[in-house]
Each structure stands twice: as structure tokens, then as C-alpha cells.
Amino acid sequence: MIAARQFTSAAEMRAHYAAVHQRCFNPVVPPKPEPVVIEAAARFVTKKVPVWLVKDIHFDAHLVEWRDRAGNRPLAYLKDRCRELDVLYRDMIGPDRRRPTVKVRQQLIWELHRKFGMSFPALGRLFGNRDHTTCLYAVRKIQAQRGEA
């Protein structure tokens, strides 16, 4: 059974809810234990320490990734295609204007426009705040190469 809490003043109520907020959103993290190194026969053996004690692991990371991917599907598609084409995502959104980079970028702009029906200003924002006419040029150029124009 849950009992209602009675407050005698507004200050007491604010202090209580600040303490609850502190407990919920800023939990005390215990210090990570140091790995124990044991010397044996001229080699080092480390004691097995659980991975979540060695580095920060969120057990719901798959949910966070799913939420991020579901929230911005074009961005997820762009990052996946960069991985498939073996190009760096930061090059696609960066200022690089060398021919190999530009060709791949134009291809990806065309793919996103065709697959998601994104507007040219939205494509420009996705590709590092480029002007919408850059995206318009890329789509028209790829369409002309494919004979779709």
C-alpha cells in the first residue's frame, strides 16, 4: 500500500522532490575496481573483471540505438550506406570537394531523395548544412547519368 506524504511547507516539499530527483537522475556510481595483475612464469595474467565494471555499458543500448534509428531513418540509412561503401560519414557531411568524395556524396543524395522523398533543403541539412541547390544539382546529375531525366 502506498501512503500519501504530508508536507508542512512548500520548502519541505521542494526539498523532498529535489532529493528524489537527485537519487533518480544522478545516482552514485561506485568506483571501478583496479584489475589485479598476477605474475606467473614470465607472463602477466589479469584477473577477470566483469566488462560492465571496466567500461560504461548500458544494458539497454540496443533500445537507445533502435530509438535513434527509428527517430531519424534517413540519417541511419546514410550512416549504413557509408559503412557499406567504405567511406567515412564525416567526409560525406564535411567540406571535402575532391572528385571521389563528391561523386559518392551525390550518389547518396540521390538515393536519399528517391528512397525517402526528402526535400532539397532537408537533404542539405543532412549533408552538413549544404545549400539546397547543391542537392538539386546532385539529384539532376545522377538522374541524367541514369537516363531518367
Buried (B, 14 or more C-beta within 10 A) or exposed (E): EEEEEEEEEEEEEEEEEEEEEEEEEEEEEEEEEEEEEEEEEEEEEEEEEEEEEEEEEEEEEEEEEEEEBEEEEBBBBBBEBBEEEEBEBEBBBEEBEEEEBBEBBBBBBBBBBEEBEBEBBBBBBBBBEBEBEBBBBBBBBBBEEEEEE
